[in-house]
């Protein structure tokens, strides 16, 4: 498996050393992951290596290809096309993941045949209606409640789980918490959507979907796709350190998702379905 971080020699300039000094910096690794369905390439996304099976499950779930882990018969890394300098043979790059779907899974629509960022997706006024139609879980039936103080404490808990970010400053993170603030899983990636896909994939593979009674905390802004992934995973509360987009708020409002942004210090803004977050002394 590829490394999450790598070291690189740099020249640093500052007021005390205008001539420059050499140092070694830690960088976040970014490599492509090709997801193949059978022998056909479905998508290639740039990601931080690691937890690729979770990423694939979360991604294919958001794409509507699979509904649960039972739809995946097998998953294996394929030998890459990189030639080993010593042997001259192709070696495994761990950047190609071949998924075999169950016979009962309908053939997926045409995949993304080009390299995409983790922020790709289809947004628009029809997307919310499609999401309501395709979602297997009714968030409005989820009676989860969480104390405001618990939500306000999640950014610090998420930050403590960001080991790669501590070394590189270059990765996003997402984490799933219980309503009591207990950390269930945290994942990092150079793509914020990839980080969420890894968390959703973990939940699927761990039998935690729908993620009733859980809060998804993300390290950046909240766009439509993060709201979409939360709804499809049955996560009732989505919170982020930065702002949501207008379409994310509308999506949350119309699907029953509680959405909180600017969760920092002792403040936050609740944009949709605020009744789940208990204010006052709890």
C-alpha positions in Angstrom: 0.0 0.0 0.0 1.2 3.5 -0.8 2.3 5.8 1.9 0.0 8.6 3.3 2.9 11.0 3.6 6.3 11.5 2.0 9.4 13.6 2.8 10.9 16.2 0.5 13.9 18.5 0.7 13.0 22.2 0.5 14.7 25.6 0.8 13.1 27.9 3.3 13.5 31.7 3.4 12.7 34.0 6.3 13.8 37.3 7.8 16.7 35.7 9.7 17.9 33.6 6.8 17.2 35.6 3.6 19.8 33.5 1.8 17.8 30.4 2.5 18.3 27.2 4.5 17.6 23.6 3.6 15.1 21.5 5.4 13.0 18.4 5.0 9.2 18.9 4.8 6.4 16.4 5.0 4.0 16.2 2.1 0.6 14.5 1.7 0.7 11.8 -0.9 -1.7 12.1 -3.8 -2.2 9.2 -6.2 -5.0 8.0 -8.6 -7.3 5.2 -7.7 -9.0 3.5 -10.7 -12.2 1.7 -9.8 -13.1 -1.1 -12.2 -16.4 -2.8 -12.3 -15.5 -6.2 -13.7 -13.2 -5.6 -16.6 -14.6 -2.1 -17.3 -13.0 1.1 -15.9 -15.8 3.0 -14.1 -14.0 6.0 -12.5 -10.6 7.3 -11.5 -10.3 9.7 -8.6 -7.3 11.3 -7.0 -7.0 10.3 -3.3 -4.7 9.7 -0.4 -3.8 5.9 -0.4 -5.4 3.9 2.3 -8.9 2.6 3.2 -9.5 2.2 -0.6 -12.2 -0.5 -0.1 -14.2 1.9 2.1 -13.7 4.7 -0.4 -15.0 2.5 -3.2 -18.0 1.4 -1.2 -18.9 4.9 -0.3 -18.3 6.2 -3.8 -20.3 3.5 -5.5 -23.1 4.0 -3.0 -23.3 7.7 -3.7 -23.3 6.9 -7.4 -26.3 4.7 -7.0 -24.4 1.6 -8.2 -24.7 -0.4 -4.9 -27.2 -0.3 -2.1 -25.2 -2.3 0.5 -22.2 -4.5 1.0 -24.1 -7.5 -0.3 -24.0 -6.0 -3.7 -20.2 -6.5 -3.8 -19.0 -10.0 -4.4 -15.3 -9.3 -4.3 -12.7 -6.5 -4.5 -9.0 -6.9 -5.3 -6.1 -4.8 -6.4 -4.9 -5.4 -9.9 -1.3 -5.4 -11.0 -0.4 -2.0 -12.2 1.5 -1.1 -15.3 4.5 0.4 -13.6 7.7 -1.5 -14.5 10.0 -2.5 -11.6 13.4 -1.1 -12.3 15.2 -4.2 -10.9 13.1 -7.1 -12.3 11.6 -5.4 -15.4 8.2 -6.8 -14.5 4.9 -5.0 -13.8 4.5 -4.4 -10.2 1.4 -3.8 -8.1 0.8 -0.1 -7.6 -2.2 -0.6 -5.4 -3.9 2.1 -7.5 -6.3 -0.1 -9.4 -9.2 -1.7 -7.5 -11.4 -4.3 -9.4 -14.9 -4.7 -8.0 -17.1 -7.7 -8.9 -20.8 -6.9 -8.4 -23.5 -9.4 -7.6 -25.6 -10.7 -10.5 -28.6 -9.0 -9.0 -27.1 -5.6 -9.3 -28.4 -3.7 -12.5 -25.7 -2.7 -14.9 -24.5 0.8 -13.9 -24.8 3.7 -16.3 -21.7 4.8 -18.1 -19.0 5.7 -15.6 -16.6 8.5 -15.4 -13.9 7.6 -17.8 -11.6 10.6 -17.1 -9.7 11.5 -14.0 -11.9 13.5 -11.7 -11.3 15.5 -8.5 -13.3 14.3 -5.5 -15.5 17.4 -6.0 -17.1 16.1 -9.2 -20.8 15.4 -9.4 -24.1 16.5 -10.9 -25.9 19.3 -9.1 -29.0 21.3 -9.9 -32.6 21.7 -9.2 -33.5 18.1 -10.3 -30.8 16.6 -8.0 -32.8 17.0 -4.8 -35.8 15.3 -6.3 -33.6 12.5 -7.5 -32.1 12.2 -4.0 -35.5 12.0 -2.4 -36.5 9.3 -4.9 -33.3 7.2 -4.5 -32.7 7.4 -0.8 -33.5 4.2 1.1 -33.7 6.0 4.5 -36.3 8.4 5.9 -34.3 11.0 7.9 -37.5 12.6 9.2 -38.2 9.4 11.1 -34.9 9.6 12.9 -35.5 11.2 16.3 -31.9 11.7 17.1 -31.0 14.6 19.4 -27.6 15.9 20.3 -26.6 18.6 22.8 -25.2 21.8 21.3 -22.2 21.5 23.6 -21.5 18.1 22.2 -21.6 19.4 18.6 -19.3 22.3 19.6 -16.7 19.9 20.9 -16.5 17.9 17.7 -14.0 20.1 15.8 -11.4 19.5 18.5 -12.1 15.8 18.5 -11.8 15.7 14.7 -8.6 17.8 14.8 -7.0 15.3 17.3 -7.8 12.5 14.8 -6.0 14.3 11.9 -2.6 12.7 12.1 -1.7 13.3 8.4 -2.9 16.9 8.6 -0.7 17.5 11.6 2.3 16.4 9.5 1.4 18.0 6.2 -1.4 20.6 6.6 -2.7 19.3 3.3 -5.5 16.8 4.0 -9.2 17.0 4.7 -11.0 14.9 7.3 -14.4 13.5 8.1 -15.5 11.6 11.2 -18.6 9.9 12.4 -19.6 10.5 16.1 -22.3 9.1 18.3 -24.9 11.5 19.7 -22.9 11.5 22.9 -19.8 12.8 21.1 -18.0 9.4 21.1 -15.8 9.0 18.0 -16.7 6.0 15.9 -14.4 6.5 12.9 -12.2 9.2 11.3 -10.7 9.3 7.9 -8.3 11.7 6.1 -7.8 12.3 2.4 -6.5 15.0 0.1 -10.1 15.1 -1.2 -12.8 16.1 1.3 -15.4 14.0 -0.6 -13.1 11.0 -0.5 -12.8 11.4 3.2 -16.6 11.3 3.5 -16.8 8.3 1.1 -14.3 6.4 3.3 -16.4 7.1 6.4 -19.6 6.1 4.6 -17.9 3.0 3.3 -16.8 2.1 6.9 -20.3 2.5 8.1 -21.6 0.2 5.3 -19.0 -2.5 5.9 -19.6 -2.3 9.7 -23.3 -2.6 9.5 -23.9 1.0 10.6 -26.0 2.0 7.7 -28.4 3.8 8.2 -26.2 5.7 10.7 -29.1 6.4 13.0 -28.1 8.5 16.0 -24.9 9.8 14.4 -23.2 13.1 13.5 -20.9 13.5 10.5 -18.3 16.2 11.1 -16.3 17.5 8.2 -13.2 19.8 8.1 -14.3 22.1 5.3 -17.2 23.7 3.7 -20.4 21.7 3.1 -21.5 21.4 -0.5 -24.4 19.6 -2.1 -22.5 16.3 -2.5 -21.6 16.1 1.2 -25.3 16.6 2.1 -26.2 14.0 -0.6 -23.8 11.4 0.8 -25.1 12.0 4.3 -28.8 11.5 3.3 -27.9 8.3 1.3 -26.1 6.9 4.3 -28.9 7.7 6.7 -26.9 10.2 8.8 -29.3 12.6 10.5 -26.8 15.4 11.5 -24.1 16.9 9.3 -21.8 19.6 10.8 -18.8 21.4 9.3 -16.2 23.9 10.3 -16.9 26.2 7.3 -20.0 27.4 5.5 -22.6 25.4 3.6 -23.7 26.2 0.1 -27.2 27.3 -0.7 -28.0 24.0 -2.5 -26.7 22.0 0.5 -29.0 23.9 2.8 -32.0 23.4 0.5 -31.1 19.7 0.3 -31.0 19.4 4.0 -34.2 21.3 4.5 -36.1 19.1 2.1 -34.8 15.7 3.2 -34.9 16.1 6.9 -31.1 16.4 7.4 -29.9 18.6 10.3 -27.2 20.9 8.9 -24.8 23.1 11.0 -22.0 25.2 9.7 -19.3 27.5 11.1 -18.9 25.1 14.1 -16.1 26.8 15.8 -15.3 27.6 19.4 -18.5 28.4 21.2 -20.7 29.2 18.2 -22.3 27.6 15.2 -25.1 28.3 12.7 -27.9 25.7 12.2 -29.3 26.0 8.7 -31.9 23.2 8.6 -33.9 21.0 11.0 -32.5 22.6 14.1 -34.8 20.7 16.5 -32.3 17.9 16.7 -29.7 20.1 18.3 -30.6 20.8 21.9 -29.9 24.3 23.1 -29.5 25.6 26.6 -28.0 23.5 29.4 -27.9 19.8 28.3 
